[in-house]
């Protein structure tokens, strides 16, 4: 077997593995209906490299986890599920602000 045949066989095997990986990803995608799966299979096998790349990209985008929020000062600024602060959290922040402003005034009076 000359080098050209070896390279061609290696590329064909790689393409087959890539298309099979994309096909199994489509099979395991629960959010796709039967028609959508059929269309994506056609795209994978009729557009050799590009079809599988597009399908895998779409499936990864749909199943990607949402980015995590930053945990800055989580103990004092915890947000409930509706996205608003609870009345207890507001009171704690107001008390903290009052104590900070009170200590600033008392420090200035001592001079």
Buried (B, 14 or more C-beta within 10 A) or exposed (E): EEEEEEEEEEEEEEEEEBBEEBBEBBEEBEEBEEEEBEBBBEBBEEBBEEBBBBBBEBBEEEEEEEEEEEEEEEEEEEEEEEEEBEEEBEEBEEEEEEEEEEEEEEEEEEE
